[in-house]
Amino acid sequence: MNFLRRYIIRINTFLGKVETGMLCAIVAMMIALAVLEIILRYVFKTSLLWKTVMLENLTLWLCFLGAALASCEKRHISIDALNRILPKQLQRFRGFIIDGLSLIVIGFLVYFSCIYFFEEMKSDAKLIGPIPLWYAKAILPSGFLLMGIHLILHLFLDITGPEDDDNVIVGESD
């Protein structure tokens, strides 16, 4: 069981590092786009017509990847009310219950974001030039799916042992 727990932690940490790398790349693209826009506007008296749409979609990606990373590190928003309502016998299953309920909600969000995404694929809207806008909207089901994967991994960790053991999930912000 200890091998399985270490393997799950390794998978979760790897996904967190990939998400962190993507977040860094997106922030770099956003900064580069802003600097390019400033240079174009004040030096060459021109502008990028597509910069607003691109920045909006990069912000969407930033938010969803950030939420997935927060799920990876168990730093997502949580409501403390469950501690007060649960009987003492169920307090030790709190993490399992929270992750399970969160997974149900994420399942609905994945489903409905897939419906939205497939509708967007039918649209002729463009992001930049010939690139369809639905490429940018792919983060919706993908982001929710990443959050769901992290929740599933945390559920397995809840099943395989207590939270306060030596195997802590190492995140990028630690």
SULFENQUI-V721153 format. One record per pair of residues at least 4 apart in sequence whose C-alpha atoms are under 7 Angstrom apart, sorted by the first residue. I is the first residue (numbers start at 1). GAP is how many residues later the second one is. Records with the same first field share a line. If there is no record, write none. Layout:
I: GAP ; GAP
//
This chain:
1: 4 ; 159
2: 4
3: 4
4: 4
5: 4 ; 152 ; 155
6: 4
7: 4
8: 4 ; 145
9: 4 ; 160
10: 4
11: 4
12: 4 ; 60 ; 138 ; 141
13: 4 ; 156 ; 157 ; 158
14: 4
15: 4
16: 4 ; 53 ; 56 ; 155
17: 4 ; 155
18: 4
19: 4 ; 46 ; 50
20: 4
21: 4
22: 4
23: 4 ; 39 ; 42
24: 4
25: 4
26: 4 ; 32 ; 36
27: 4
28: 4
29: 4
30: 4 ; 25
31: 4
32: 4
33: 4
34: 4
35: 4
36: 4
37: 4 ; 10 ; 11
38: 4
39: 4
40: 4 ; 5 ; 6 ; 7
41: 4 ; 5 ; 6
50: 4 ; 78
51: 4
52: 4
53: 4 ; 74
54: 4
55: 4
56: 4
57: 4 ; 79
58: 4
59: 4
60: 4
61: 4 ; 78
62: 4
63: 4
64: 4 ; 75 ; 79
65: 4 ; 78
66: 4
67: 4
68: 4 ; 75 ; 78 ; 79
69: 4
70: 4 ; 5 ; 6
71: 4 ; 5 ; 76 ; 79 ; 80
72: 78
73: 96 ; 98
81: 4
82: 4
83: 8
86: 4 ; 5
87: 4
90: 4
93: 4
94: 4
95: 4 ; 63
96: 4 ; 59 ; 62
97: 4
98: 4
99: 4 ; 52 ; 56
100: 4
101: 4
102: 4
103: 4 ; 45 ; 48
104: 4
105: 4
106: 4 ; 38 ; 42
107: 4
108: 4
109: 4 ; 35
110: 4 ; 31 ; 34 ; 35
111: 4
112: 4
113: 4 ; 27 ; 28
114: 4 ; 27
115: 4
116: 4
117: 4 ; 17 ; 20 ; 21
118: 4
120: 14
121: 13
124: 8
125: 7 ; 8
126: 4 ; 5 ; 6 ; 7
127: 4 ; 5 ; 6
133: 4
134: 4
138: 4
139: 4
140: 4
141: 4
142: 4
143: 4
144: 4
145: 4
146: 4
147: 4
148: 4
149: 4
150: 4
151: 4
152: 4
153: 4
154: 4
155: 4
156: 4
157: 4
158: 4 ; 5
170: 4
//
